[in-house]
Amino acid sequence: MSTTTPVTVIVGASSGIGRAAAVRAAQDGSGVIVTYNSNKDGALETVRRVEEVGGTAVALPLDLAAPETIPGFRAEVERTLAATWGTDELTGLVNNAGAGSNALVEDATEEHLDQMYGLLFKGPYLVTQALLPLLADGGAIVNTSSNSARWSGLTAGYSAYGAMKGALTIFTRYLAKELGGRGIRVNTVSPGPTRTPFAGRVFEELPEVTAQFEGQTALGRIGEADDAGSVIAFLLSDGARWVTAQDIEVSGGLRL
Ligand SMILES: NC(=O)c1ccc[n+]([C@@H]2O[C@H](COP(=O)([O-])OP(=O)(O)OC[C@H]3O[C@@H](n4cnc5c(N)ncnc54)[C@H](OP(=O)(O)O)[C@@H]3O)[C@@H](O)[C@H]2O)c1
């Protein structure tokens, strides 16, 4: 078997930015394997929205907090590639899963640190390692970091979250270096405040928070999931064929 159809795995695509990226990737002609952890219905809704734009998607479970399940996940990806697209290769991987939890340095527990490490760095690292043998030469990887890892997003309480996102951004550069010989490009997107389930109902329930971010953003609004999803899809696409090892902030100019 070889690659006849492009297929992208998007880890963490049961809502928000991952879902938007899945729909955009499908519009660009890629099949999509979307993963969920707790929100299976959300993943099935992503599949439905991909189908609505004429694409094909399959939802698979994956809990990054349980790294021992990653080999089984890889086997499921292989089975799905063969059964749905008649291929044994992936063309894209998006490490997008994440959750924020905040604690001031003086209050952060070891458990909090371990959670952030497992979900935001160790998980994406091990998933990438496991799927690399399936990734076609010339493929692309996009990692979703955060502007919490940049000056523009520095907010008290996010030291562990921001540091692990920073680690993911640095991992991206090393991947780009090591995989360049195979023509594989690796980049990160760093969203600013974006209206997704990630932030709960903060933007709806606390208009003063929304107003504060809007006032600090050059383009004057909060980000929407598709603002970041469309950049992820671009970085996966041939239009970005000469872009690798980059970190693109997608924040509308937060704190410019
Ligand atoms: N929204 C923002 O303001 C913002 C800003 C900067 C960066 N980001 C980053 O953007 C990415 C996407 O977030 P989003 O805003 O689109 O939020 P979201 O809608 O809550 O999506 C998060 C995704 O991550 C998955 N996930 C969470 N815990 C997981 C685990 N243990 N194992 C596997 N998957 C898990 C979720 O799956 P289930 O729901 O199925 O559990 C969901 O698909 C994240 O990496 C986040 O850190 C977001």
The ligand as an SDF file (V2000), in Angstrom:
LIG
                    3D

 48 52  0  0  0  0  0  0  0  0999 V2000
   -8.5850   28.5470   23.7130 N   0  0  0  0  0  0  0  0  0  0  0  0
   -7.5340   29.2790   24.0410 C   0  0  0  0  0  0  0  0  0  0  0  0
   -7.6570   30.4210   24.5180 O   0  0  0  0  0  0  0  0  0  0  0  0
   -6.1470   28.7360   23.7950 C   0  0  0  0  0  0  0  0  0  0  0  0
   -5.0590   29.6350   23.8700 C   0  0  0  0  0  0  0  0  0  0  0  0
   -3.7670   29.1480   23.6440 C   0  0  0  0  0  0  0  0  0  0  0  0
   -3.5740   27.7990   23.3600 C   0  0  0  0  0  0  0  0  0  0  0  0
   -4.6450   26.9580   23.3150 N   0  0  0  0  0  0  0  0  0  0  0  0
   -4.3690   25.5510   23.0170 C   0  0  0  0  0  0  0  0  0  0  0  0
   -5.1470   25.1660   21.9130 O   0  0  0  0  0  0  0  0  0  0  0  0
   -5.3290   23.7430   21.9250 C   0  0  0  0  0  0  0  0  0  0  0  0
   -6.7890   23.4240   21.6240 C   0  0  0  0  0  0  0  0  0  0  0  0
   -7.5770   23.9240   22.6830 O   0  0  0  0  0  0  0  0  0  0  0  0
   -9.0260   24.5500   22.4590 P   0  0  0  0  0  0  0  0  0  0  0  0
   -8.9530   25.9710   22.8910 O   0  0  0  0  0  0  0  0  0  0  0  0
   -9.5510   24.2300   21.1240 O   0  0  0  0  0  0  0  0  0  0  0  0
   -9.8310   23.7960   23.6350 O   0  0  0  0  0  0  0  0  0  0  0  0
  -10.8880   22.6080   23.6300 P   0  0  0  0  0  0  0  0  0  0  0  0
  -12.0070   22.9300   22.7200 O   0  0  0  0  0  0  0  0  0  0  0  0
  -11.1680   22.3610   25.0760 O   0  0  0  0  0  0  0  0  0  0  0  0
  -10.0840   21.3660   23.0030 O   0  0  0  0  0  0  0  0  0  0  0  0
   -9.1360   20.6440   23.7380 C   0  0  0  0  0  0  0  0  0  0  0  0
   -8.9830   19.2790   23.1210 C   0  0  0  0  0  0  0  0  0  0  0  0
   -7.9710   18.5800   23.8680 O   0  0  0  0  0  0  0  0  0  0  0  0
   -8.4750   17.3000   24.2140 C   0  0  0  0  0  0  0  0  0  0  0  0
   -7.8900   16.7850   25.4580 N   0  0  0  0  0  0  0  0  0  0  0  0
   -7.9500   17.3420   26.6980 C   0  0  0  0  0  0  0  0  0  0  0  0
   -7.3690   16.5240   27.6050 N   0  0  0  0  0  0  0  0  0  0  0  0
   -6.9320   15.4320   26.9110 C   0  0  0  0  0  0  0  0  0  0  0  0
   -6.2590   14.2290   27.2770 C   0  0  0  0  0  0  0  0  0  0  0  0
   -5.9340   13.9550   28.5590 N   0  0  0  0  0  0  0  0  0  0  0  0
   -5.9530   13.3410   26.3010 N   0  0  0  0  0  0  0  0  0  0  0  0
   -6.2720   13.5880   25.0180 C   0  0  0  0  0  0  0  0  0  0  0  0
   -6.9300   14.6740   24.6070 N   0  0  0  0  0  0  0  0  0  0  0  0
   -7.2620   15.6100   25.5530 C   0  0  0  0  0  0  0  0  0  0  0  0
   -9.9680   17.5150   24.3730 C   0  0  0  0  0  0  0  0  0  0  0  0
  -10.6300   16.2640   24.3030 O   0  0  0  0  0  0  0  0  0  0  0  0
  -11.9940   15.9130   25.1170 P   0  0  0  0  0  0  0  0  0  0  0  0
  -12.7800   17.1890   25.2030 O   0  0  0  0  0  0  0  0  0  0  0  0
  -12.6190   14.8500   24.2700 O   0  0  0  0  0  0  0  0  0  0  0  0
  -11.5980   15.4120   26.4620 O   0  0  0  0  0  0  0  0  0  0  0  0
  -10.2530   18.4400   23.2020 C   0  0  0  0  0  0  0  0  0  0  0  0
  -10.4010   17.6970   22.0210 O   0  0  0  0  0  0  0  0  0  0  0  0
   -4.8460   23.2700   23.3090 C   0  0  0  0  0  0  0  0  0  0  0  0
   -3.5700   22.6840   23.1840 O   0  0  0  0  0  0  0  0  0  0  0  0
   -4.7560   24.5580   24.1200 C   0  0  0  0  0  0  0  0  0  0  0  0
   -3.7730   24.4530   25.1270 O   0  0  0  0  0  0  0  0  0  0  0  0
   -5.9210   27.3970   23.5220 C   0  0  0  0  0  0  0  0  0  0  0  0
  1  2  1  0
  2  3  2  0
  2  4  1  0
  4  5  1  0
  4 48  2  0
  5  6  2  0
  6  7  1  0
  7  8  2  0
  8  9  1  0
  8 48  1  0
  9 10  1  0
  9 46  1  0
 10 11  1  0
 11 12  1  0
 11 44  1  0
 12 13  1  0
 13 14  1  0
 14 15  2  0
 14 16  1  0
 14 17  1  0
 17 18  1  0
 18 19  2  0
 18 20  1  0
 18 21  1  0
 21 22  1  0
 22 23  1  0
 23 24  1  0
 23 42  1  0
 24 25  1  0
 25 26  1  0
 25 36  1  0
 26 27  1  0
 26 35  1  0
 27 28  2  0
 28 29  1  0
 29 30  1  0
 29 35  2  0
 30 31  1  0
 30 32  2  0
 32 33  1  0
 33 34  2  0
 34 35  1  0
 36 37  1  0
 36 42  1  0
 37 38  1  0
 38 39  2  0
 38 40  1  0
 38 41  1  0
 42 43  1  0
 44 45  1  0
 44 46  1  0
 46 47  1  0
M  CHG  2   8   1  16  -1
M  END
$$$$
